[in-house]
Amino acid sequence: MDLNTILSQLEAVDEVDMEESLRRYVGENSHTFTFDPKEESLRIKLCQSVLSVLGRQVKPSCQKTCLETLRILSRDKRVLAPVATREGMLILGGMAGLKAGGGGDENRNISQEDTLSEEQERVVVEALKCLCNVVYNSPAAQQVSVDVQLVDGLCATLSTARTWHHDVGLFTLRLLFLVSALRPDVRGVLRRELHAVTLLTEVLEHTLDVSWVGPYESARPDPQALPTAAEDNERTMEALKALFNLTLSDTGGEEDDHHFRLIAAILRHLLMLKTETEEKTEEAHSHAINLLNNLPVSCLDVLIDVPVQGGLEMYGGKNMDAVQMLIDFMEKRMDKGSNYKEGLTPVLSLLTEGSRHHREIRRYIKAQVLPPLKEVKIRPEIGTTTRNKLVRLMTHVDMGVKQTAAEFLFVLCKESVDNLLKYTGYGNAAGLLVARGLLAGGRGETQYSEDEDSDTDEYKCAKPFINPITGHVEDPMPNPIEEMTEEQKEYEAQKLVNMFDKLSRQNVIRPMGVRPDGTLAPLEETLCDQPEDSGSDSD
């Protein structure tokens, strides 16, 4: 529909014709996400005109149609200037039922504390959708949202979460996520002054129907219960994303520790739940893992310390169900074979830190991932076991992925170089050892328990024949110099020296050596660092 025609009708008094024109525009452009640059000025005028209509007393059906029009226009970040103003944001905030600060016409506000009619609720949802688009696409609107204290209204709305209908809750949480993601300076206000972490925790408790049987222990989900409803799962994920933003900064104190442990207990409950599809279950678990990574590692004992449900005697009575869910999640992400950085590294980091600081978690994961070696004739990176997959990742092209996978295995080996090489071979572990300065062997800085791993008989018998570089027993290879004369051997050796010298002079390669502290350095430096022989040959 022609924009000039719509603009002329918006200036007319007839509300019915105006609403009909806008409804037709919405119908024609509901799936439009790219716009004609030539009509940019007309769309800016349309934004301004729609806001003017919303500022008047019009019936809810007309408000809804105006907001639908504005939602479509807000997909174009170049036309948002009229909306990204104090007046524009206050109008939308009022329509969304958010009691934003800074005044505004109280008669225009819809309070979510009151019971909303179906028509009013549709207006609230459309206004929230508009705010999500405008805040996402306009830095100016982000600043105005801070100026009018939009987050105050959002947190006031969170306190009414138990009375929400799905769409109102979903877009309220999404708007809070967007503001906290795009304006890091607001996170401190949300945490300290508006108590958003507590409010979001209560939203999760209510949405996931958590019932407590101990200080930080929820009741075990009923195996016969229906999967979590799709709508509940959607709201849960939005709340988790908002909490992730709010827990990114450094926090401390007894009150924070209580909240974090409470969140960890709720996330444990979530890991035990299933949704209507496996894909959505995995997505929810992914958000839970991201949030767990933000929590202090000392809080992770909540995942395994569930006295009412009980646990495994061999792991000190700790319950490993949640840890097993994390291992299963890691396996699924490795099997996907793509998007390792965003999909796999968070769970690897979580399992690494959990293993580093909680002995029972490390022992349980090692039993699953690095069981005692029996098969030593196959290279450690070849095969379908979890160990094989992780060793392959140690030489991944993405530096973050390879470092995270290597660190995980290193921690499972109690940061012992000898133990790590037993499972991976020197070649696969070289990158980690260089980064840690452990090429000469030794241990990392973390102190671990003294319990030792017992080697299998198969490994003990094969150990003298294992190639330390490849980490497996190689088939006997013919000796290429066996039938050479001494003169031929000397000639080939000199030829090899000359080739290395040429490559070195052309800076194609740089000969390196290992310092006494285990770090790499140019060969000439390491030769100078050799300790002097202080003793004499004589008795």
Disulfide bonds with the S-S distance in Angstrom:
none
